[in-house]
Amino acid sequence: MYNAVQVSLDDFYLGHNERAVLRERNPGNELLKVRGQPGTHDADLALEFFEQFCTIGESGKERLWIPSFDKSLFQGDGDRLPRSQWPSVSGPLDILVFEGWCLGFQALPENELISAVATKAGQQQLLPTKTLADHKLEDLLFVNRCLRHYNDTFLGPQHFNFMVHLDTDDLANVYTWRLEQERELWRTKGTGMSDFQVVEFGTC
C-alpha cells in the first residue's frame, strides 16, 4: 500500500487581491486579465509546498497542508482560502499526483518567441489558437519569463518522476468542460462565472 496525495496547480493561484495588483502593475496585458497563465500563480507557495512534501518526516506525526483555491468567490474570479481552511494529510507520503493545464510546457528562447511573433501572419494558419496574433510581444514575453521561472523552480519535468499527458482533438472542448465546471459551482455554491464570462475567459 502507498500513501498518495493529489494537488492541483489551480490551488496555487495568487489570491484575488494579489491578482488585482498584478493587473495594475501590468496595464493592458490581456493575458493577466483572468487567472490561468504563468504569472498568475504563487510560485513561492508552490515551491514551499513541494519542499515540504519532499522533507516530510517518516514518523507520520507531521502534516502536509494543501493550498485551496475557491473559484466560486468574487463572481467567479476566485480567491485562495485562508490557511485555517486548507486540508492536510499526515506523513509518511509516497506519491504526489500533481495536475495542471500547463504541466510539461517549456518556455521558449526569447529569440524564438520574437521570431514567431514577427512572422505570425504567415504562420497563423498553422497555429491552433490566435494567441500570438492577439497579444503584444511584451505581454507574451512576460508570460514566457514566468513560465521559465516555473520550469526552474517547480514545474519543469526534471522535478517529476514521470508525466502523463492528456490531450483533446478539438480545442473547443475546453469551453464545454469549463462551462460544466462553472455550472456545477452555481449548483453547489450559488455563484461562479456566467456562460459569457467563460467564453471571455477562454479568449484571453
Secondary structure per residue as TSV (DSSP state, phi and psi in degrees):
chain	resnum	aa	ss	phi	psi
A	1	M	-	360.0	138.9
A	2	Y	-	-117.0	142.8
A	3	N	-	-92.2	121.6
A	4	A	E	-124.7	154.0
A	5	V	E	-137.7	146.1
A	6	Q	E	-117.4	139.2
A	7	V	E	-142.6	148.8
A	8	S	E	-110.1	143.5
A	9	L	G	-57.2	-32.4
A	10	D	G	-58.3	-29.4
A	11	D	G	-75.7	-3.3
A	12	F	G	-104.8	13.4
A	13	Y	B	-59.1	147.2
A	14	L	-	-59.9	149.8
A	15	G	-	-64.2	168.0
A	16	H	H	-54.5	-49.5
A	17	N	H	-67.9	-37.1
A	18	E	H	-65.8	-37.9
A	19	R	H	-71.5	-30.1
A	20	A	H	-63.9	-42.5
A	21	V	H	-64.6	-40.9
A	22	L	H	-58.6	-42.9
A	23	R	H	-67.3	-38.9
A	24	E	H	-64.2	-35.0
A	25	R	H	-79.7	-14.5
A	26	N	S	-129.7	62.1
A	27	P	T	-60.4	136.2
A	28	G	T	87.7	-9.0
A	29	N	-	-81.1	98.3
A	30	E	G	-66.2	-21.8
A	31	L	G	-68.1	-18.2
A	32	L	G	-104.6	6.5
A	33	K	S	-63.7	-36.0
A	34	V	S	-127.5	167.5
A	35	R	S	-74.4	159.0
A	36	G	-	136.3	-48.1
A	37	Q	S	-75.8	152.8
A	38	P	T	-52.1	131.3
A	39	G	T	115.0	-19.7
A	40	T	S	-100.1	9.1
A	41	H	B	-110.7	159.1
A	42	D	-	-90.6	91.2
A	43	A	H	-64.2	-33.9
A	44	D	H	-65.4	-40.9
A	45	L	H	-64.9	-40.4
A	46	A	H	-62.8	-44.5
A	47	L	H	-62.8	-41.9
A	48	E	H	-59.9	-44.2
A	49	F	H	-61.4	-47.3
A	50	F	H	-68.6	-33.7
A	51	E	H	-65.7	-39.1
A	52	Q	H	-66.5	-39.6
A	53	F	H	-61.2	-41.5
A	54	C	H	-72.4	-23.6
A	55	T	H	-109.7	0.4
A	56	I	-	-58.8	133.9
A	57	G	-	-65.9	159.6
A	58	E	T	-88.0	0.7
A	59	S	T	-71.4	-21.6
A	60	G	S	83.7	0.6
A	61	K	-	-92.4	-21.9
A	62	E	-	-82.6	155.6
A	63	R	E	-124.3	143.9
A	64	L	E	-103.3	119.9
A	65	W	E	-91.6	131.1
A	66	I	-	-108.0	117.3
A	67	P	-	-55.3	150.6
A	68	S	-	-136.8	126.0
A	69	F	E	-114.9	127.1
A	70	D	E	-101.0	107.8
A	71	K	T	-73.5	-11.8
A	72	S	T	-81.9	-16.6
A	73	L	T	-73.9	155.9
A	74	F	T	53.9	49.5
A	75	Q	T	54.1	39.3
A	76	G	T	95.1	-7.6
A	77	D	T	-73.2	-30.0
A	78	G	-	82.8	163.2
A	79	D	E	-159.7	150.5
A	80	R	E	-76.5	136.6
A	81	L	-	-73.1	153.1
A	82	P	-	-63.7	154.5
A	83	R	G	-56.6	-28.8
A	84	S	G	-64.5	-16.3
A	85	Q	G	-107.5	6.3
A	86	W	-	-76.8	141.5
A	87	P	-	-72.8	161.2
A	88	S	E	-143.7	158.0
A	89	V	E	-132.7	152.9
A	90	S	E	-98.7	150.7
A	91	G	S	-81.9	174.0
A	92	P	-	-76.9	153.7
A	93	L	-	-121.4	137.7
A	94	D	-	-104.3	-35.5
A	95	I	E	-134.5	135.7
A	96	L	E	-117.7	122.7
A	97	V	E	-101.3	114.6
A	98	F	E	-115.9	121.8
A	99	E	E	-122.6	148.9
A	100	G	-	-179.7	153.7
A	101	W	T	-68.0	-29.4
A	102	C	T	-109.8	16.8
A	103	L	T	-62.6	133.7
A	104	G	T	92.5	-15.6
A	105	F	-	-66.0	142.2
A	106	Q	-	-119.4	136.4
A	107	A	-	-63.8	143.6
A	108	L	-	-83.5	147.4
A	109	P	-	-56.7	138.3
A	110	E	H	-59.9	-33.8
A	111	N	H	-66.1	-31.9
A	112	E	H	-70.4	-40.7
A	113	L	H	-65.6	-43.2
A	114	I	H	-61.5	-42.3
A	115	S	H	-64.6	-40.9
A	116	A	H	-63.5	-41.2
A	117	V	H	-67.5	-38.9
A	118	A	H	-64.0	-29.4
A	119	T	T	-109.8	22.4
A	120	K	H	-60.6	-31.8
A	121	A	H	-62.2	-43.2
A	122	G	H	-76.5	-24.5
A	123	Q	H	-92.7	-10.5
A	124	Q	G	-55.2	-37.0
A	125	Q	G	-67.4	-19.0
A	126	L	G	-92.2	-9.3
A	127	L	-	-91.5	138.5
A	128	P	S	-73.6	-19.4
A	129	T	S	-136.2	174.8
A	130	K	S	-102.8	22.3
A	131	T	H	-56.8	-46.0
A	132	L	H	-64.7	-35.1
A	133	A	H	-78.2	-27.9
A	134	D	H	-92.5	-9.8
A	135	H	S	-128.3	151.9
A	136	K	-	-71.6	150.9
A	137	L	H	-57.2	-44.9
A	138	E	H	-63.6	-29.6
A	139	D	H	-73.9	-39.2
A	140	L	H	-65.9	-39.3
A	141	L	H	-64.7	-37.2
A	142	F	H	-60.4	-48.9
A	143	V	H	-65.2	-39.7
A	144	N	H	-62.1	-39.8
A	145	R	H	-67.8	-37.3
A	146	C	H	-64.8	-40.3
A	147	L	H	-63.2	-39.5
A	148	R	H	-61.7	-40.6
A	149	H	H	-62.9	-42.5
A	150	Y	H	-58.3	-47.7
A	151	N	I	-56.0	-44.3
A	152	D	I	-71.3	-32.4
A	153	T	I	-99.9	-39.6
A	154	F	I	-152.6	-15.9
A	155	L	I	-104.0	-14.1
A	156	G	S	-69.5	155.1
A	157	P	G	-60.6	-22.0
A	158	Q	G	-66.5	-13.9
A	159	H	G	-92.4	-2.1
A	160	F	-	-125.2	152.4
A	161	N	S	-75.8	-38.2
A	162	F	-	-160.7	161.9
A	163	M	-	-130.6	147.6
A	164	V	-	-118.9	126.9
A	165	H	-	-107.3	124.2
A	166	L	-	-108.2	134.3
A	167	D	-	-130.4	168.5
A	168	T	-	-129.3	149.7
A	169	D	S	-87.7	0.3
A	170	D	-	-149.2	114.2
A	171	L	T	-62.7	-19.2
A	172	A	T	-63.5	-20.6
A	173	N	H	-62.0	-25.6
A	174	V	H	-59.2	-40.3
A	175	Y	H	-68.0	-42.1
A	176	T	H	-60.5	-46.4
A	177	W	H	-66.6	-37.8
A	178	R	H	-69.5	-38.7
A	179	L	H	-60.0	-40.5
A	180	E	H	-61.6	-43.1
A	181	Q	H	-63.1	-46.5
A	182	E	H	-69.4	-36.7
A	183	R	H	-67.3	-31.5
A	184	E	H	-68.8	-37.1
A	185	L	H	-62.8	-42.1
A	186	W	H	-62.6	-38.2
A	187	R	H	-69.1	-40.4
A	188	T	H	-91.2	-30.5
A	189	K	H	-122.5	-9.4
A	190	G	S	76.5	15.8
A	191	T	-	-157.2	164.3
A	192	G	-	152.6	-164.9
A	193	M	-	-80.8	146.9
A	194	S	-	-78.4	168.1
A	195	D	H	-59.7	-39.4
A	196	F	H	-62.8	-41.7
A	197	Q	H	-64.8	-34.1
A	198	V	H	-63.2	-44.6
A	199	V	H	-63.9	-42.7
A	200	E	H	-64.1	-39.1
A	201	F	H	-58.4	-43.3
A	202	G	H	-74.9	-15.2
A	203	T	T	-93.4	-4.5
A	204	C	-	-79.2	360.0
